[in-house]
Amino acid sequence: MILIVCVDDGMGMMFNKRRVSRDEAVIKRIIEISDNKSIWMSQYSYPLFENAKTENIVADDSCLDKASSDEYCFIENLSVTNHKDKIDKIILFRWNRSYPSDVKFDIDLNEWKLNSTEEFAGNSHECITMEVYSK
């Protein structure tokens, strides 16, 4: 599967029980990247995408179990440690800020190869960095 995650500088995905990932430019970028392949996510994450004009969103709390190797899985509040063998690629959106996170991304990126980095302006942050990793 291709994992998509938004993090702060400390790899936090949520802070004070709030999501890090709320940014319209990032949501638009995720939809573009998916190229109409399924984007799996939990019911918690679905509200971020419900106004997107796309048919490829699949909201299911078992998203990490159900996404296939060529499909995307967007996570915000789930541990991925038990699914790391299933992950072929990671697309990380970095907010380039530190928050007092209470849920952190739990994969060590030192075990992955950084393939590309791109910076772009978001709606909520001047600079968001997109990194793509492979095994």
N, C-alpha and C positions, 0 to 999 in steps of 0.2 A: 504494500500500500504506500501511498504518497501522503505523508503526514504534513499538515499545515498547523503552525502554532504561532501565536503572538506573545512576545515576552518583553520584560523590561531588562535593564542591565544586569540584574541578579538572577535572571532566568525565571522570574516570577510571571505567572499567567493570570493571577488574580490578587487583588490587594483589598483589604478590608471588606472581603466578600463581594467585591465588584470586579467586573471583567476588565482586563487590559485591552482587549481586542476591539473595542467599539471605535471604528473609523470607516467612513463610507468609501474612501479611496482604497483601503485595504480590501474591503468586501468586493468592490468592483474588480480589483486586481485578481482576487481569488477566483472569481467567476470567469475572467478572461483566461487565466492559467489553465483552468479545468478543461477548456475546449469541449464543453458539453458532456464530459464524462461525469459520472456520479460524484457528488461531494457529500459524503456521509458526515453526520454530526449528531450530537445529543439533542434532546428536546430543549435543553437549557440554551443551546447555541442558536437554535432555529430562528428566534425573533430577530437576530441580526440580518438574516437573509430573506425574511418573509416578504419584503417589498421589492426584492430583486426580480427582474423579469427573466426568470430562467426556470426550466423544468427539471434540472438535474440535482436538486437538493433532496437529500434523503435524511429525514430526522428520525433517529432511532437510538435509544440509549445503549444499545449493543453495537454501536457503530464500529468500534475497534475490532470486534469479532467478525462483523459482516462485510466490511470493505475488502474488495479483492485487490490483487497486486497492482492492477493498472488504474485503480480508483483512488480518489482523494478522501482524506479524513481530516476534518477540521476539529481541533480540540481546544477547549479553554479550561476545563475544570476536572480533567480526568488524568489519572496516572497511566503512563504508557509502558512502564517497565516490563510488565508481563506480556507485552505485545511487540517488543523490540525486534524479535526475529522475523516478524512479518513486515516490518518497515523497510522499504527499498530506498526511499528518498525522504528527506525532510526539507520543507520550505519554512523558513523561520522569518517572521517579521519582527524586527527589533525596534522598540519604541525609543531607544537611546535616552532613557531616563530611568531613575531608580524610584521604586515605590516600596512601601512596607508590605511585601507580598506574603500571602498566607497559603498560596498553592504555587508550587514551582514545577517547571518542566524537568522531568526526571530521567533524561537520557544524557549521557556524557558525550558531548560532541567531539571530544578528542579521539574517539573511535571512528569518526566519520571524516570524509574528505570534503572540504569546501570547494564547490565547483564554480560558483559565481556569486557576486555581490552587486547589488544595485540600490541606489538611494533614490527616493522620490518624496515629494511633498504629500502629506496626508491632509485630511480635513481637521484633525485634532492636534497634529504635531507637524512642525516645519519639515522635519527630516525623519523618514522611516527607512530603515535598511532591510532589504530583502536578501536573505542568504539561502542558497540551495546547496544541500549536502547529499552525498551518496555514500554507500558502504565502501 
